[in-house]
Amino acid sequence: MSTLANARDVLRLMARLQRDLTVTDVAGALDLPKSSVSRTLSMMAEYGFLDRDPMSRAYRPGELVMEASYHFRVSRSTASLLEEELARLVTDIGYTGYVDVLDGAESLVLHMRIGTVGALQAYTPAGTRAPAYASSMGRALLSRLDDAQVLRLVDPRLEQSTGTAPRTPGELVSCLARVRADGWESSRGEYVPNVAGISAAVLDGDTGQVFGIGIALPAPELRDENEARFGRAVRDAALRVGKRIGDPYWLRYAESGAAR
């Protein structure tokens, strides 16, 4: 494997683990000889890609990586990256798409992109709010919190659950566990009648905000034979953004091979 490929894998490992790395860490994770890892890390430090802590002797992102990361952050927000992915998603699938943010216990629409197929009986333009538990978008957003946070946030009566939405806190917790495993959520005729949805979410580590991306289509048009395909498409859109912003969930998801 080339030095450049090794350096790429080191940076990917650092992003996934979110901590400084030792030679032993890298050698074990990448299954490489310690001598090879030591040379790679030393070279990366020499050229500014890594810094080495003088006490622990562990490596952390260097000046060049931090400068590049800062430039990326100031020029490309998470929401703007999701809007770019949404444009591609809507073009590929044809249905209307949304970018939302979790605002308290509600999902808040930030951006809507009208599709070319599947006219909806009702649209939810930017500024529309809905109880997060009552739609695929909202549950995708909630899945990025832990269960204790969700139960503190959500009204336990779940009074606005309709269609396939969970009716009890226990059902909601079980649903969110499945969303975390699959990477996406679906709904049929829930908060917005006769509309189905498929959604996924990313966590912006800098702001702590959870953003969602998804599609909406007439409920009869979401069928067993296309649900998984649409789910993978939405999940992969979130995955691409998640990897770019260093979202630990999506970094682990990609590493596990579950997205294949």
C-alpha positions in Angstrom: 0.0 0.0 0.0 1.3 3.4 -0.9 2.3 6.0 1.7 -0.5 8.3 0.5 -3.1 5.6 0.9 -1.7 4.9 4.4 -1.9 8.6 5.3 -5.5 8.6 4.1 -6.4 5.7 6.3 -4.7 7.3 9.3 -6.8 10.4 8.9 -10.0 8.3 8.4 -9.2 6.4 11.6 -8.6 9.6 13.5 -11.9 11.0 12.3 -13.8 7.9 13.3 -12.2 7.5 16.7 -12.2 11.2 17.5 -9.0 11.1 19.5 -5.2 11.2 19.3 -3.6 8.0 17.9 -0.4 6.1 18.9 1.6 3.9 16.6 0.1 0.9 18.3 -3.4 2.2 17.7 -2.8 2.6 14.0 -1.0 -0.6 13.5 -3.7 -2.6 15.2 -6.6 -0.9 13.5 -5.1 -1.0 10.0 -3.3 -4.3 10.4 0.1 -2.8 9.4 3.6 -3.4 10.8 4.6 -0.9 13.5 7.7 0.0 11.6 5.7 1.0 8.5 3.1 2.9 10.7 5.9 4.8 12.5 7.4 5.9 9.2 4.1 7.1 7.9 3.2 9.0 11.0 6.6 10.6 11.2 6.4 11.7 7.6 2.9 13.1 8.1 4.1 15.1 11.1 7.1 16.4 9.1 4.9 17.8 6.4 2.3 19.3 8.8 -0.5 16.8 8.5 -0.1 15.6 12.1 1.3 17.0 15.3 2.8 14.8 18.1 2.2 15.4 21.7 5.6 15.6 23.5 4.3 13.9 26.6 2.0 11.1 25.4 3.8 10.7 22.0 0.4 10.3 20.4 -0.5 12.0 17.1 -3.3 14.5 16.5 -4.4 16.6 13.4 -1.7 19.0 12.4 -1.7 22.6 11.2 -2.4 21.8 7.6 -5.4 19.6 8.4 -6.8 22.1 10.8 -6.5 24.9 8.3 -8.2 22.8 5.6 -10.9 21.8 8.1 -11.6 25.4 9.1 -11.9 26.5 5.4 -14.3 23.7 4.8 -16.4 24.6 7.8 -16.7 28.3 7.0 -17.4 27.7 3.4 -19.8 24.7 3.6 -22.4 24.4 6.3 -24.1 21.1 7.0 -27.4 22.5 5.8 -25.9 23.6 2.5 -24.3 20.1 2.0 -27.6 18.5 2.6 -29.3 20.8 0.1 -26.8 19.8 -2.5 -27.5 16.1 -1.8 -31.2 16.8 -1.8 -31.0 18.3 -5.3 -29.2 15.1 -6.5 -31.7 12.9 -4.7 -34.8 14.6 -6.1 -33.3 14.5 -9.6 -32.5 10.8 -9.3 -35.8 9.7 -7.7 -38.2 12.3 -8.8 -40.2 12.9 -5.6 -40.3 16.0 -3.5 -37.5 16.3 -0.9 -36.9 18.1 2.3 -34.1 19.2 4.7 -35.3 19.6 8.3 -33.7 20.4 11.6 -34.6 19.1 15.1 -35.9 22.1 17.1 -36.8 21.0 20.6 -39.4 18.2 20.2 -40.3 19.3 16.7 -39.0 18.8 13.2 -38.7 22.2 11.4 -38.5 22.3 7.6 -35.6 24.3 6.3 -35.7 23.6 2.6 -38.2 22.0 0.2 -37.4 20.9 -3.3 -40.4 20.1 -5.5 -40.1 16.8 -7.4 -41.2 16.0 -11.0 -43.4 13.0 -10.1 -46.0 12.1 -7.5 -48.0 15.2 -6.9 -48.8 15.5 -3.1 -52.1 16.5 -1.7 -50.3 18.7 0.8 -46.8 20.2 0.9 -44.9 21.3 3.9 -42.9 24.5 3.0 -39.9 25.9 4.9 -41.0 27.0 8.4 -43.5 24.1 8.8 -43.3 22.3 12.2 -44.4 18.9 13.3 -44.1 16.7 16.4 -40.9 14.8 15.8 -42.3 11.4 16.8 -45.1 11.7 14.3 -43.2 11.4 11.0 -40.3 9.6 9.4 -38.3 12.8 9.3 -38.9 13.5 12.9 -38.0 10.0 14.0 -34.8 10.0 11.9 -33.9 13.2 13.8 -34.7 11.8 17.2 -32.7 8.7 16.4 -29.6 10.8 16.8 -30.3 11.4 20.4 -30.1 8.7 23.1 -33.3 7.2 24.5 -33.1 9.1 27.8 -32.9 12.4 25.9 -35.8 11.4 23.7 -38.0 10.5 26.6 -37.2 13.8 28.3 -38.0 15.7 25.2 -41.1 14.1 23.8 -44.6 14.3 25.3 -45.3 10.8 26.6 -48.9 10.9 25.4 -47.9 11.0 21.7 -51.3 12.5 21.1 -50.6 13.4 17.4 -49.6 9.9 16.3 -51.6 8.7 13.3 -51.1 6.1 10.7 -48.0 3.9 11.3 -46.5 6.3 13.9 -45.7 4.8 17.3 -48.4 5.3 19.9 -46.5 4.8 23.2 -43.0 5.8 24.4 -42.0 2.2 24.4 -43.0 1.8 20.7 -41.1 5.0 19.9 -37.9 3.7 21.6 -38.1 0.4 19.7 -38.7 2.3 16.5 -35.6 4.5 17.0 -33.5 1.4 17.7 -34.4 0.1 14.3 -33.7 3.5 12.7 -30.3 3.6 14.2 -29.6 0.1 12.9 -30.9 0.7 9.4 -29.8 4.3 8.9 -33.2 5.4 7.6 -36.9 5.6 8.6 -40.1 5.4 6.6 -43.7 6.5 7.3 -47.1 6.1 5.6 -50.0 8.5 6.1 -48.9 9.9 9.5 -48.8 13.6 10.4 -49.5 14.6 6.8 -52.4 12.5 5.6 -52.0 10.3 2.4 -48.2 11.2 2.3 -45.4 8.7 2.8 -41.9 9.6 3.7 -38.3 8.2 3.9 -35.7 10.1 5.9 -32.2 10.0 7.5 -30.3 12.3 9.7 -26.8 13.7 10.5 -25.4 15.3 13.6 -23.3 18.5 13.2 -20.7 18.1 15.9 -19.7 21.7 15.9 -23.2 23.0 16.7 -24.9 20.0 18.2 -27.7 20.4 15.7 -29.4 17.4 14.1 -30.4 17.8 10.5 -32.5 15.5 8.4 -32.9 14.8 4.7 -35.8 12.9 3.1 -38.3 12.4 0.3 -42.1 12.6 0.4 -44.4 10.8 -2.0 -48.1 9.8 -2.3 -48.6 7.0 0.3 -49.9 4.5 -2.3 -46.7 4.9 -4.3 -44.5 3.6 -1.4 -44.6 -0.1 -1.9 -42.6 -3.0 -0.6 -40.7 -3.3 -3.9 -39.4 0.3 -3.8 -39.2 1.1 -0.1 -35.8 -0.4 0.5 -34.4 1.1 -2.7 -35.6 4.6 -1.7 -34.4 4.0 1.9 -30.9 3.2 0.7 -30.8 6.2 -1.6 -31.8 8.6 1.3 -29.4 6.8 3.7 -26.5 7.1 1.2 -27.2 10.9 0.8 -27.0 11.3 4.6 -23.9 9.1 4.7 -22.0 11.2 2.2 -22.7 14.3 4.2 -22.1 12.6 7.5 -18.6 11.5 6.3 -17.8 15.0 5.1 -18.6 16.6 8.4 -17.1 13.9 10.6 -20.3 12.5 12.0 -19.2 9.6 14.2 -22.4 7.6 13.5 -21.9 7.7 9.8 -18.2 7.1 10.0 -18.8 3.9 12.0 -21.6 3.0 9.6 -19.3 3.2 6.6 -16.6 1.4 8.5 -19.0 -1.5 9.3 -19.8 -2.1 5.6 -23.5 -1.8 6.4 -24.0 0.6 3.5 -23.0 -1.8 0.8 
